[in-house]
């Protein structure tokens, strides 16, 4: 990708200008903070050593730095994973048959399941160093961010407009050039909004990722999550308030310094011919474009990045830049399907042996019925969330001024730890003698509804200006406007948000259907409460059964509902 496309100004003064001097303190401050935070993550550490956590408000800036650094490292890893996943899944049908269902399974596995499996391995990789525990925490945050971003990029690459694909064929772009110059730029606005959602959603799992249990020992890494965990243990409401304030400050900072400049920069990738009416502005991007030396450094960085990516491109004939993959023969496709079917049959056989030896078929039927209860909750909650947030998301996404003002607020609402609402829910349910099966249900979607909102905002903000003018000139109003214009325009983004929101709701059911506050425990009938109860008693065969049945429900619902809607979006409802 041409670096001039990123930075339109050229370096004209070797000595820089006053804007370089204005930006210099900010750049140095960021570099110093990154260096200091990185040095603190790689300190000497032995398993069993206690890391002291203080509830003093003066420690919150340091804890905020550590947590934010972990989340950005996880975000970078999630971005790399998403690009690799989406590129392979969209270009190779055989790989797509395996990768997409695998992603469905991964997003339905509880975050704590990943953490308990990987923490020992990461610690073994870095003996005598805190970096192993840090990597385990970063990986746990990665699992809360990557699936949403991967689904978003996959959906965007599947819905690239036909005329753009035809243009790439006319210019004889290779597979790598088409990805780098067409598909990724087209997907960039939606991807950035989902990066914001993933960043905010990661705050929900910060408490779990920074308070790690291994070898019957508890490790609390310095950070906002461990600070909140300690404040909850000591029932210190003032400390919880300070932590929420620190989170708000951190969100405002990285919104202004990172996401807002990226969204303003990505507006150039919108698929339209006229000037955008929904372009965002960024004071930081404006300042950077006025610099000389800083732009030179940035251009050099883009060149280095492009060269590093080109090492992984597919080779093609130098006399012709067209490099098309050979079509797969029918026999090869059938052989691959046979391999998948054989692996599936083997998995079913192993599952049957496990059930017969460990839990029994009666227990399987019981867990399946509990899964139906949770499925009903997920369907109702996603429907209600869609009725609320789809109109709101369209309204925000098509209003650039409102979008800029709401951006940081939406990130804070999405980042607000939903588990802080659980004690309030318990007290209200006990006080008014409410039914836990009904009134614990909203807790499942409290933290995942924002996937819907962010994706709809992203879809609405990328509606071409020409389409807006056409709807206005034709006088389309009322229900016809929603049916023929607004809903089809955001439908692909809505499906992506609904998939990740429903998957997150299944995951959240483990903590939302089995809630404890003090000596009071409330339990709703469902597969989430079953897994939580078996986890509390240490019954590992039934934990595996519960997670396995949950994965089956998630995969089945995604295949029979969301995948069909995906195909509808690919065929009829995209630009």
VEXDREN-2710 file (C-alpha; in Angstrom, 1 decimal):
% VEXDREN-2710
k/r/px/py/pz
1/UNK/0.0/0.0/0.0
2/UNK/1.5/3.3/-1.1
3/UNK/2.7/5.4/1.9
4/UNK/1.5/8.5/0.2
5/UNK/-2.0/7.1/0.6
6/UNK/-1.5/7.3/4.3
7/UNK/0.4/10.6/4.6
8/UNK/-0.4/13.0/1.8
9/UNK/2.1/15.6/2.8
10/UNK/5.7/15.2/1.8
11/UNK/8.8/15.9/3.9
12/UNK/10.0/19.3/2.7
13/UNK/12.1/20.6/5.6
14/UNK/14.9/18.5/7.0
15/UNK/14.8/20.6/10.2
16/UNK/11.1/20.0/10.8
17/UNK/8.6/22.7/11.7
18/UNK/6.8/24.0/14.8
19/UNK/4.3/21.1/14.7
20/UNK/7.1/18.6/15.0
21/UNK/8.1/20.4/18.3
22/UNK/4.5/20.4/19.5
23/UNK/4.2/16.7/18.9
24/UNK/7.6/15.8/20.3
25/UNK/6.7/15.8/24.0
26/UNK/3.6/13.6/23.3
27/UNK/5.6/11.1/21.3
28/UNK/8.4/11.0/24.0
29/UNK/5.8/10.5/26.8
30/UNK/4.2/7.6/25.0
31/UNK/7.6/6.0/24.3
32/UNK/8.7/6.4/27.9
33/UNK/5.5/4.9/29.3
34/UNK/5.7/2.0/26.9
35/UNK/9.4/1.4/27.9
36/UNK/8.6/1.6/31.6
37/UNK/5.6/-0.6/31.4
38/UNK/7.5/-3.2/29.3
39/UNK/10.3/-3.3/31.8
40/UNK/7.9/-3.9/34.7
41/UNK/6.4/-6.9/32.8
42/UNK/9.7/-8.7/32.6
43/UNK/10.9/-8.5/36.2
44/UNK/12.4/-11.6/37.9
45/UNK/9.7/-13.7/39.6
46/UNK/9.4/-17.1/41.2
47/UNK/6.2/-19.0/41.6
48/UNK/4.9/-18.5/45.1
49/UNK/6.2/-14.9/45.4
50/UNK/3.4/-12.5/46.4
51/UNK/2.8/-9.4/44.3
52/UNK/1.4/-6.8/46.6
53/UNK/-1.7/-4.9/45.4
54/UNK/-2.5/-1.6/47.1
55/UNK/-6.0/0.1/47.2
56/UNK/-4.4/3.5/47.3
57/UNK/-5.8/5.8/44.6
58/UNK/-2.3/7.0/43.9
59/UNK/-1.4/3.6/42.5
60/UNK/-4.2/3.6/40.0
61/UNK/-2.2/5.4/37.2
62/UNK/0.5/2.7/37.4
63/UNK/-2.2/-0.1/37.4
64/UNK/-4.0/1.6/34.5
65/UNK/-0.7/1.6/32.5
66/UNK/-0.1/-2.1/33.1
67/UNK/-3.7/-3.2/32.2
68/UNK/-3.8/-0.9/29.1
69/UNK/-0.5/-2.3/27.9
70/UNK/-1.7/-5.9/28.3
71/UNK/-4.9/-5.1/26.4
72/UNK/-3.1/-3.4/23.5
73/UNK/-0.7/-6.3/23.2
74/UNK/-3.6/-8.6/23.1
75/UNK/-5.3/-6.3/20.5
76/UNK/-2.3/-6.5/18.3
77/UNK/-2.2/-10.3/18.5
78/UNK/-6.0/-10.3/17.8
79/UNK/-5.5/-8.1/14.7
80/UNK/-2.8/-10.4/13.3
81/UNK/-4.9/-13.5/14.0
82/UNK/-8.0/-11.9/12.4
83/UNK/-6.2/-11.0/9.2
84/UNK/-4.7/-14.5/8.8
85/UNK/-8.0/-16.2/9.6
86/UNK/-10.2/-14.0/7.3
87/UNK/-7.7/-14.2/4.4
88/UNK/-7.5/-18.0/4.5
89/UNK/-11.2/-18.6/5.3
90/UNK/-12.5/-16.4/2.4
91/UNK/-10.0/-17.6/-0.2
92/UNK/-10.1/-21.3/0.4
93/UNK/-13.5/-23.0/0.6
94/UNK/-12.0/-26.2/2.0
95/UNK/-10.4/-24.3/4.9
96/UNK/-13.5/-22.3/5.5
97/UNK/-15.5/-25.5/6.2
98/UNK/-13.2/-26.2/9.2
99/UNK/-12.1/-22.8/10.4
100/UNK/-15.5/-21.1/10.8
101/UNK/-17.0/-23.9/12.9
102/UNK/-13.8/-24.0/14.9
103/UNK/-14.2/-20.3/15.6
104/UNK/-17.8/-21.0/16.8
105/UNK/-16.4/-23.5/19.2
106/UNK/-13.6/-21.2/20.5
107/UNK/-16.0/-18.3/21.2
108/UNK/-18.2/-20.5/23.2
109/UNK/-15.5/-21.9/25.5
110/UNK/-15.3/-19.9/28.7
111/UNK/-12.3/-17.5/29.1
112/UNK/-11.3/-19.3/32.4
113/UNK/-11.1/-22.5/30.4
114/UNK/-8.4/-21.1/28.2
115/UNK/-6.6/-19.6/31.2
116/UNK/-6.5/-22.8/33.2
117/UNK/-5.1/-24.7/30.2
118/UNK/-2.4/-22.2/29.1
119/UNK/-1.1/-20.6/32.3
120/UNK/1.2/-23.5/33.2
121/UNK/2.7/-23.6/29.8
122/UNK/3.4/-19.9/29.6
123/UNK/5.1/-20.0/33.0
124/UNK/7.3/-22.9/31.9
125/UNK/8.4/-20.9/28.8
126/UNK/9.8/-18.1/31.0
127/UNK/11.1/-19.6/34.2
128/UNK/12.1/-17.2/36.9
129/UNK/10.5/-14.3/35.1
130/UNK/7.1/-12.5/35.4
131/UNK/6.8/-12.5/31.6
132/UNK/5.3/-16.0/31.7
133/UNK/2.4/-14.9/33.9
134/UNK/2.0/-11.7/31.8
135/UNK/1.8/-13.8/28.6
136/UNK/-1.0/-16.0/30.2
137/UNK/-3.0/-12.8/31.1
138/UNK/-2.5/-11.3/27.7
139/UNK/-3.6/-14.6/26.1
140/UNK/-6.7/-14.6/28.2
141/UNK/-7.5/-11.1/27.1
142/UNK/-6.8/-12.1/23.5
143/UNK/-9.5/-14.8/23.7
144/UNK/-12.0/-12.1/24.6
145/UNK/-11.0/-9.9/21.7
146/UNK/-10.0/-12.1/18.7
147/UNK/-13.2/-13.9/17.8
148/UNK/-15.2/-10.7/17.3
149/UNK/-12.6/-9.1/15.2
150/UNK/-12.1/-12.3/13.1
151/UNK/-15.8/-12.6/12.4
152/UNK/-16.0/-8.9/11.4
153/UNK/-13.1/-9.1/9.0
154/UNK/-14.4/-12.4/7.6
155/UNK/-17.8/-10.8/6.9
156/UNK/-16.3/-7.7/5.3
157/UNK/-14.1/-9.7/3.0
158/UNK/-17.0/-11.9/2.0
159/UNK/-19.1/-8.8/1.0
160/UNK/-16.6/-6.8/-1.1
161/UNK/-18.7/-5.2/-3.9
162/UNK/-18.7/-7.1/-7.1
163/UNK/-17.6/-4.1/-9.2
164/UNK/-14.4/-3.8/-7.0
165/UNK/-13.6/-7.5/-7.5
166/UNK/-14.1/-7.0/-11.3
167/UNK/-11.8/-4.0/-11.2
168/UNK/-9.1/-6.0/-9.4
169/UNK/-9.4/-8.7/-12.2
170/UNK/-9.1/-6.1/-14.9
171/UNK/-5.9/-4.7/-13.3
172/UNK/-4.7/-8.3/-13.0
173/UNK/-4.0/-8.0/-9.3
174/UNK/-2.4/-11.0/-7.6
175/UNK/-4.1/-12.6/-4.6
176/UNK/-1.7/-10.8/-2.3
177/UNK/-2.2/-7.4/-4.0
178/UNK/-6.0/-7.8/-3.9
179/UNK/-5.9/-8.5/-0.2
180/UNK/-3.5/-5.6/0.6
181/UNK/-4.9/-3.0/-1.8
182/UNK/-8.6/-3.8/-2.0
183/UNK/-10.0/-6.1/0.6
184/UNK/-8.3/-4.8/3.8
185/UNK/-8.9/-1.1/3.0
186/UNK/-12.6/-1.9/2.2
187/UNK/-12.9/-3.7/5.6
188/UNK/-10.9/-1.1/7.6
189/UNK/-13.8/1.1/8.9
190/UNK/-15.8/-1.8/10.2
191/UNK/-12.7/-3.5/11.6
192/UNK/-11.8/-0.4/13.6
193/UNK/-15.2/-0.2/15.2
194/UNK/-14.9/-3.9/16.2
195/UNK/-11.4/-3.3/17.5
196/UNK/-12.9/-0.6/19.8
197/UNK/-15.6/-3.1/20.9
198/UNK/-13.0/-5.8/21.5
199/UNK/-10.9/-3.4/23.5
200/UNK/-13.8/-2.4/25.6
201/UNK/-15.1/-6.0/26.0
202/UNK/-11.7/-7.0/27.2
203/UNK/-12.2/-4.9/30.4
204/UNK/-14.9/-7.4/31.4
205/UNK/-12.3/-10.2/31.6
206/UNK/-9.5/-8.1/33.1
207/UNK/-10.4/-9.2/36.6
208/UNK/-10.2/-12.9/35.7
209/UNK/-7.0/-12.5/33.6
210/UNK/-5.1/-10.5/36.2
211/UNK/-6.0/-12.8/39.2
212/UNK/-4.6/-16.2/38.1
213/UNK/-4.7/-19.4/40.1
214/UNK/-2.0/-22.0/39.3
215/UNK/-0.6/-24.9/41.4
216/UNK/-3.0/-24.0/44.3
217/UNK/-1.6/-20.5/44.4
218/UNK/-3.2/-17.2/43.5
219/UNK/-1.2/-14.6/41.5
220/UNK/-2.5/-11.1/41.3
221/UNK/-0.8/-9.1/38.6
222/UNK/-0.6/-5.3/39.2
223/UNK/-3.5/-3.8/37.2
224/UNK/-7.0/-2.4/37.3
225/UNK/-8.5/-5.9/37.3
226/UNK/-6.6/-7.1/40.4
227/UNK/-7.4/-3.7/42.1
228/UNK/-11.1/-4.3/41.5
229/UNK/-10.9/-7.9/42.7
230/UNK/-9.2/-6.8/45.9
231/UNK/-11.8/-4.0/46.4
232/UNK/-14.6/-6.5/46.0
233/UNK/-13.0/-8.9/48.5
234/UNK/-12.7/-6.1/51.1
235/UNK/-16.1/-4.7/50.1
236/UNK/-14.5/-1.3/49.6
237/UNK/-17.0/0.7/47.5
238/UNK/-14.8/3.8/47.5
239/UNK/-12.0/1.8/45.8
240/UNK/-14.4/0.4/43.3
241/UNK/-15.4/4.0/42.5
242/UNK/-11.8/5.1/42.0
243/UNK/-11.2/2.1/39.7
244/UNK/-14.2/3.0/37.5
245/UNK/-13.0/6.6/37.3
246/UNK/-9.5/5.4/36.3
247/UNK/-11.1/3.2/33.6
248/UNK/-13.0/6.1/32.3
249/UNK/-9.9/8.2/32.1
250/UNK/-8.0/5.5/30.3
251/UNK/-10.7/5.0/27.8
252/UNK/-10.8/8.7/27.0
253/UNK/-7.1/8.8/26.6
254/UNK/-6.8/5.9/24.2
255/UNK/-9.9/7.0/22.3
256/UNK/-8.3/10.4/21.6
257/UNK/-4.8/9.2/21.0
258/UNK/-5.5/5.9/19.1
259/UNK/-9.0/5.1/17.9
260/UNK/-10.3/8.5/16.9
261/UNK/-7.2/9.3/14.7
262/UNK/-7.5/5.8/13.1
263/UNK/-11.3/6.3/12.4
264/UNK/-10.6/9.7/10.9
265/UNK/-7.8/8.2/8.8
266/UNK/-9.9/5.2/7.7
267/UNK/-12.6/7.4/6.2
268/UNK/-10.6/7.6/3.0
269/UNK/-11.4/3.9/2.5
270/UNK/-15.1/4.4/2.3
271/UNK/-16.7/2.9/-0.8
272/UNK/-18.2/6.0/-2.5
273/UNK/-17.4/8.5/-5.1
274/UNK/-18.6/11.7/-3.4
275/UNK/-17.2/13.3/-0.3
276/UNK/-18.3/11.7/2.9
277/UNK/-20.9/13.3/5.1
278/UNK/-20.1/11.1/8.0
279/UNK/-16.3/11.7/8.2
280/UNK/-14.9/11.9/11.7
281/UNK/-12.3/14.4/12.7
282/UNK/-9.3/14.1/15.0
283/UNK/-7.1/16.9/16.4
284/UNK/-4.2/14.5/16.7
285/UNK/-4.4/13.4/13.1
286/UNK/-4.6/17.0/12.0
287/UNK/-1.5/17.8/14.0
288/UNK/0.4/14.9/12.6
289/UNK/-0.4/15.9/9.0
290/UNK/1.1/19.3/9.7
291/UNK/4.4/17.9/10.8
292/UNK/7.4/17.2/8.6
293/UNK/9.9/15.1/10.5
294/UNK/7.2/13.0/12.2
295/UNK/5.6/12.2/8.9
296/UNK/9.0/11.1/7.5
297/UNK/9.4/8.7/10.4
298/UNK/5.8/7.4/9.9
299/UNK/6.4/6.9/6.1
300/UNK/9.6/5.0/6.8
301/UNK/7.6/2.8/9.3
302/UNK/4.9/2.1/6.7
303/UNK/7.6/1.1/4.1
304/UNK/9.2/-1.3/6.7
305/UNK/5.8/-2.7/7.5
306/UNK/4.9/-3.3/3.8
307/UNK/8.3/-4.9/3.2
308/UNK/7.8/-7.2/6.1
309/UNK/4.4/-8.3/4.8
310/UNK/5.7/-8.8/1.3
311/UNK/7.9/-11.6/2.6
312/UNK/4.8/-13.6/3.2
313/UNK/3.1/-12.9/-0.2
314/UNK/2.4/-15.5/-2.8
315/UNK/5.0/-15.7/-5.5
316/UNK/3.9/-15.0/-9.0
317/UNK/5.5/-14.7/-12.5
318/UNK/7.3/-11.4/-12.9
319/UNK/6.1/-11.0/-16.4
320/UNK/2.5/-11.1/-15.3
321/UNK/1.2/-10.0/-12.0
322/UNK/-1.9/-12.2/-12.2
323/UNK/-1.6/-15.2/-9.8
324/UNK/-4.8/-17.2/-9.6
325/UNK/-5.2/-20.2/-7.5
326/UNK/-5.9/-23.4/-9.5
327/UNK/-9.5/-24.5/-9.2
328/UNK/-9.9/-27.5/-7.0
329/UNK/-11.0/-30.7/-8.7
330/UNK/-14.3/-32.3/-7.7
331/UNK/-12.4/-35.4/-6.5
332/UNK/-10.2/-33.3/-4.2
333/UNK/-13.2/-31.6/-2.7
334/UNK/-14.9/-34.9/-2.1
335/UNK/-11.8/-36.3/-0.5
336/UNK/-11.6/-33.3/1.9
337/UNK/-15.2/-33.6/2.8
338/UNK/-14.6/-37.3/3.5
339/UNK/-11.7/-36.4/5.9
340/UNK/-13.9/-33.9/7.7
341/UNK/-16.7/-36.5/8.0
342/UNK/-14.2/-39.1/9.3
343/UNK/-12.9/-36.7/11.9
344/UNK/-16.5/-35.9/13.0
345/UNK/-17.4/-39.6/13.3
346/UNK/-14.3/-40.2/15.4
347/UNK/-15.2/-37.2/17.7
348/UNK/-18.7/-38.6/18.1
349/UNK/-17.3/-42.1/18.9
350/UNK/-14.9/-40.6/21.5
351/UNK/-17.7/-38.5/22.9
352/UNK/-20.0/-41.6/23.2
353/UNK/-17.2/-43.5/25.0
354/UNK/-16.7/-40.7/27.4
355/UNK/-20.4/-40.3/28.2
356/UNK/-20.8/-44.1/28.7
357/UNK/-17.8/-44.3/31.0
358/UNK/-18.1/-41.0/33.0
359/UNK/-21.5/-39.5/33.2
360/UNK/-24.3/-41.6/31.6
361/UNK/-26.9/-40.8/29.0
362/UNK/-29.4/-39.7/31.5
363/UNK/-27.1/-36.9/32.5
364/UNK/-26.6/-35.9/28.9
365/UNK/-30.3/-35.6/28.4
366/UNK/-30.6/-33.5/31.6
367/UNK/-27.8/-31.1/30.3
368/UNK/-29.4/-30.9/26.9
369/UNK/-32.7/-29.8/28.5
370/UNK/-30.8/-27.2/30.5
371/UNK/-29.2/-26.0/27.2
372/UNK/-32.7/-25.5/25.7
373/UNK/-33.5/-23.2/28.7
374/UNK/-30.3/-21.1/28.0
375/UNK/-31.0/-21.1/24.2
376/UNK/-34.4/-19.6/24.8
377/UNK/-32.9/-16.9/27.0
378/UNK/-30.3/-16.1/24.4
379/UNK/-32.8/-15.9/21.6
380/UNK/-35.2/-13.6/23.6
381/UNK/-32.4/-11.4/24.8
382/UNK/-30.7/-10.9/21.4
383/UNK/-34.1/-10.1/19.9
384/UNK/-34.8/-7.5/22.5
385/UNK/-31.3/-6.1/22.2
386/UNK/-31.7/-5.8/18.5
387/UNK/-35.0/-4.0/18.8
388/UNK/-33.3/-1.4/21.0
389/UNK/-29.8/-1.0/19.5
390/UNK/-30.4/-1.4/15.8
391/UNK/-32.4/1.9/15.5
392/UNK/-30.0/3.6/17.9
393/UNK/-26.9/2.4/16.1
394/UNK/-28.3/3.6/12.7
395/UNK/-29.1/7.0/14.2
396/UNK/-25.6/7.3/15.7
397/UNK/-23.8/5.9/12.7
398/UNK/-25.4/8.3/10.2
399/UNK/-24.8/11.4/12.4
400/UNK/-21.1/12.2/12.4
401/UNK/-21.3/14.8/15.1
402/UNK/-23.3/12.5/17.4
403/UNK/-21.0/9.6/16.5
404/UNK/-17.9/11.5/17.7
405/UNK/-19.6/12.5/20.9
406/UNK/-21.0/9.1/21.6
407/UNK/-17.8/7.2/20.8
408/UNK/-16.0/7.4/24.1
409/UNK/-19.3/7.0/26.0
410/UNK/-20.1/3.8/24.1
411/UNK/-16.6/2.5/24.8
412/UNK/-17.0/3.2/28.6
413/UNK/-20.4/1.5/28.7
414/UNK/-19.1/-1.5/26.9
415/UNK/-16.0/-1.6/29.2
416/UNK/-18.0/-1.3/32.4
417/UNK/-17.5/-4.6/34.2
418/UNK/-20.9/-6.3/34.2
419/UNK/-20.0/-8.3/37.2
420/UNK/-20.2/-5.1/39.3
421/UNK/-24.0/-5.2/38.6
422/UNK/-24.5/-8.7/40.0
423/UNK/-24.6/-7.7/43.7
424/UNK/-27.3/-5.1/42.8
425/UNK/-29.3/-7.7/40.9
426/UNK/-29.0/-10.2/43.8
427/UNK/-30.2/-7.6/46.4
428/UNK/-33.2/-6.6/44.2
429/UNK/-34.3/-10.2/43.5
430/UNK/-34.1/-11.1/47.1
431/UNK/-35.8/-7.9/48.3
432/UNK/-38.8/-8.3/45.9
433/UNK/-38.9/-12.1/45.9
434/UNK/-38.4/-12.2/42.1
435/UNK/-38.0/-15.3/39.9
436/UNK/-34.3/-15.9/39.3
437/UNK/-35.0/-17.8/36.0
438/UNK/-36.4/-14.5/34.6
439/UNK/-34.6/-11.7/36.4
440/UNK/-31.1/-13.1/36.2
441/UNK/-31.4/-13.4/32.4
442/UNK/-30.7/-9.8/31.6
443/UNK/-27.2/-10.2/33.2
444/UNK/-26.3/-12.5/30.3
445/UNK/-26.6/-9.7/27.7
446/UNK/-25.6/-6.8/29.8
447/UNK/-22.0/-6.9/28.6
448/UNK/-22.5/-8.5/25.1
449/UNK/-25.3/-6.2/23.8
450/UNK/-22.6/-3.7/22.8
451/UNK/-21.4/-6.0/20.0
452/UNK/-24.7/-5.3/18.3
453/UNK/-24.5/-1.6/18.8
454/UNK/-20.9/-1.2/17.7
455/UNK/-21.4/-3.3/14.5
456/UNK/-24.6/-1.5/13.6
457/UNK/-22.8/1.9/14.1
458/UNK/-20.0/0.6/11.9
459/UNK/-22.4/-0.5/9.2
460/UNK/-24.4/2.7/9.2
461/UNK/-21.3/4.9/9.1
462/UNK/-20.1/3.2/5.9
463/UNK/-23.3/3.6/3.9
464/UNK/-22.2/5.4/0.7
465/UNK/-23.3/9.0/0.4
466/UNK/-24.8/8.3/-3.0
467/UNK/-27.2/5.8/-1.5
468/UNK/-28.2/8.4/1.1
469/UNK/-28.9/11.0/-1.6
470/UNK/-30.9/8.4/-3.7
471/UNK/-33.1/7.5/-0.7
472/UNK/-33.6/11.2/0.0
473/UNK/-34.4/12.1/-3.6
474/UNK/-36.8/9.3/-4.0
475/UNK/-38.7/10.5/-0.9
476/UNK/-38.4/7.1/0.8
477/UNK/-39.9/7.5/4.3
478/UNK/-41.6/5.5/7.1
479/UNK/-41.5/1.7/7.2
480/UNK/-40.6/1.6/3.5
481/UNK/-37.4/3.5/4.4
482/UNK/-36.4/1.0/7.0
483/UNK/-37.4/-2.1/4.9
484/UNK/-35.8/-1.0/1.6
485/UNK/-32.9/1.2/2.7
486/UNK/-31.8/1.3/6.4
487/UNK/-32.1/-2.4/7.5
488/UNK/-30.6/-3.9/4.3
489/UNK/-27.7/-1.3/4.5
490/UNK/-26.7/-2.5/8.0
491/UNK/-27.7/-6.1/7.7
492/UNK/-24.2/-7.7/7.1
493/UNK/-22.9/-5.7/10.1
494/UNK/-25.9/-6.7/12.2
495/UNK/-25.3/-10.4/11.5
496/UNK/-21.7/-10.1/12.6
497/UNK/-22.7/-8.3/15.8
498/UNK/-25.5/-10.8/16.5
499/UNK/-23.1/-13.8/16.1
500/UNK/-20.6/-12.4/18.6
501/UNK/-23.3/-11.1/20.9
502/UNK/-25.0/-14.5/21.1
503/UNK/-21.7/-16.3/21.5
504/UNK/-20.8/-14.0/24.3
505/UNK/-24.2/-14.4/25.9
506/UNK/-23.7/-18.2/26.0
507/UNK/-20.3/-17.6/27.6
508/UNK/-21.7/-15.1/30.1
509/UNK/-24.4/-17.5/31.2
510/UNK/-21.8/-19.3/33.3
511/UNK/-21.6/-16.3/35.6
512/UNK/-25.1/-14.8/35.1
513/UNK/-27.1/-17.9/35.8
514/UNK/-25.2/-18.7/39.1
515/UNK/-24.7/-15.5/41.1
516/UNK/-23.2/-15.3/44.6
517/UNK/-23.0/-12.2/46.8
518/UNK/-22.0/-12.8/50.4
519/UNK/-23.9/-15.8/51.8
520/UNK/-26.7/-15.5/49.2
521/UNK/-26.6/-17.6/46.0
522/UNK/-29.2/-17.4/43.2
523/UNK/-29.4/-20.0/40.5
524/UNK/-31.4/-20.0/37.3
525/UNK/-32.1/-23.2/35.4
526/UNK/-29.7/-23.4/32.5
527/UNK/-26.5/-24.9/31.2
528/UNK/-24.5/-21.9/32.5
529/UNK/-25.5/-22.5/36.1
530/UNK/-24.8/-26.3/35.5
531/UNK/-21.2/-25.5/34.4
532/UNK/-20.7/-23.0/37.3
533/UNK/-22.0/-25.5/39.9
534/UNK/-19.8/-28.4/38.6
535/UNK/-16.8/-26.0/38.6
536/UNK/-17.5/-25.1/42.2
537/UNK/-17.6/-28.8/43.2
538/UNK/-14.6/-29.8/40.9
539/UNK/-16.6/-32.4/38.9
540/UNK/-14.4/-32.3/35.7
541/UNK/-16.3/-34.9/33.6
542/UNK/-19.5/-32.9/34.0
543/UNK/-17.7/-29.6/33.4
544/UNK/-16.5/-31.1/30.1
545/UNK/-20.0/-32.4/29.3
546/UNK/-21.5/-29.0/30.0
547/UNK/-19.0/-27.1/27.8
548/UNK/-19.3/-29.8/25.1
549/UNK/-23.1/-29.5/25.0
550/UNK/-22.8/-25.7/25.0
551/UNK/-20.5/-25.8/22.0
552/UNK/-23.0/-28.1/20.2
553/UNK/-25.8/-25.6/20.8
554/UNK/-23.7/-22.6/19.6
555/UNK/-22.5/-24.4/16.5
556/UNK/-25.9/-25.6/15.7
557/UNK/-27.6/-22.2/16.1
558/UNK/-24.8/-20.5/14.1
559/UNK/-25.1/-23.1/11.3
560/UNK/-28.9/-23.1/11.0
561/UNK/-29.6/-19.4/11.7
562/UNK/-26.6/-17.1/11.5
563/UNK/-24.8/-18.8/8.5
564/UNK/-28.0/-18.6/6.4
565/UNK/-28.3/-15.0/7.2
566/UNK/-24.6/-14.5/6.3
567/UNK/-25.3/-16.1/2.9
568/UNK/-28.3/-13.8/2.5
569/UNK/-26.1/-10.8/3.3
570/UNK/-23.5/-12.0/0.7
571/UNK/-26.0/-12.6/-2.0
572/UNK/-28.4/-9.7/-1.7
573/UNK/-27.7/-7.2/1.1
574/UNK/-24.4/-5.5/0.4
575/UNK/-23.1/-2.7/-1.7
END
